[in-house]
Amino acid sequence: MEAAETPRTAAELGDWLTRTVADYVRCDPAEIDPDVPLSDYGLDSISATTVCADIEDNFGLPVEVTLIWDHPTIGKLSQALAEELETAVR
């Protein structure tokens, strides 16, 4: 994704996270509910670490793997990432 296309809003980040998580847990993105804990889909610590690395690679935002456990749903995680990205831009 080019810089001009980088998701910044919670909704855009939620879409990106949904596709990313669906890929790791091998399901259709339409099956991911933004309010269901990611662990309910089988996202384990290894996958969570990889998702965090993807976040760092795609958005240049260093994150701890605990971010996923602190914000266990796509909805909460995307909101937290949007806030982190906004703070990082300032």
Contacts in CASP RR format, 6 or more apart in sequence:
PFRMAT RR
TARGET T0000
AUTHOR 0000-0000-0000
METHOD contacts of the structure
MODEL  1
MEAAETPRTAAELGDWLTRTVADYVRCDPAEIDPDVPLSDYGLDSISATT
VCADIEDNFGLPVEVTLIWDHPTIGKLSQALAEELETAVR
1 7 0 8 1.000
1 58 0 8 1.000
6 58 0 8 1.000
6 59 0 8 1.000
7 13 0 8 1.000
7 14 0 8 1.000
7 15 0 8 1.000
7 16 0 8 1.000
8 82 0 8 1.000
8 85 0 8 1.000
8 86 0 8 1.000
9 82 0 8 1.000
10 75 0 8 1.000
10 78 0 8 1.000
10 79 0 8 1.000
10 81 0 8 1.000
10 82 0 8 1.000
11 78 0 8 1.000
13 77 0 8 1.000
13 78 0 8 1.000
13 81 0 8 1.000
13 82 0 8 1.000
13 85 0 8 1.000
14 34 0 8 1.000
14 74 0 8 1.000
14 75 0 8 1.000
14 77 0 8 1.000
14 78 0 8 1.000
16 58 0 8 1.000
17 51 0 8 1.000
17 74 0 8 1.000
17 77 0 8 1.000
17 78 0 8 1.000
17 81 0 8 1.000
18 29 0 8 1.000
18 32 0 8 1.000
18 34 0 8 1.000
18 74 0 8 1.000
19 29 0 8 1.000
20 51 0 8 1.000
20 54 0 8 1.000
21 32 0 8 1.000
21 38 0 8 1.000
21 41 0 8 1.000
21 43 0 8 1.000
21 51 0 8 1.000
21 74 0 8 1.000
22 28 0 8 1.000
22 29 0 8 1.000
22 31 0 8 1.000
22 32 0 8 1.000
24 43 0 8 1.000
24 47 0 8 1.000
24 50 0 8 1.000
24 51 0 8 1.000
25 41 0 8 1.000
25 42 0 8 1.000
25 43 0 8 1.000
25 47 0 8 1.000
27 41 0 8 1.000
32 41 0 8 1.000
32 74 0 8 1.000
33 74 0 8 1.000
34 73 0 8 1.000
34 74 0 8 1.000
34 75 0 8 1.000
34 78 0 8 1.000
35 73 0 8 1.000
35 74 0 8 1.000
35 75 0 8 1.000
36 73 0 8 1.000
37 72 0 8 1.000
37 73 0 8 1.000
38 48 0 8 1.000
38 68 0 8 1.000
38 72 0 8 1.000
38 73 0 8 1.000
38 74 0 8 1.000
38 77 0 8 1.000
39 72 0 8 1.000
43 51 0 8 1.000
43 68 0 8 1.000
45 65 0 8 1.000
48 65 0 8 1.000
48 68 0 8 1.000
48 69 0 8 1.000
49 65 0 8 1.000
51 68 0 8 1.000
52 63 0 8 1.000
52 64 0 8 1.000
52 65 0 8 1.000
52 67 0 8 1.000
52 68 0 8 1.000
55 61 0 8 1.000
55 63 0 8 1.000
55 81 0 8 1.000
56 62 0 8 1.000
56 63 0 8 1.000
59 81 0 8 1.000
59 85 0 8 1.000
61 81 0 8 1.000
61 84 0 8 1.000
61 85 0 8 1.000
61 88 0 8 1.000
63 81 0 8 1.000
63 84 0 8 1.000
67 77 0 8 1.000
67 80 0 8 1.000
67 81 0 8 1.000
68 77 0 8 1.000
70 80 0 8 1.000
71 77 0 8 1.000
71 79 0 8 1.000
71 80 0 8 1.000
END
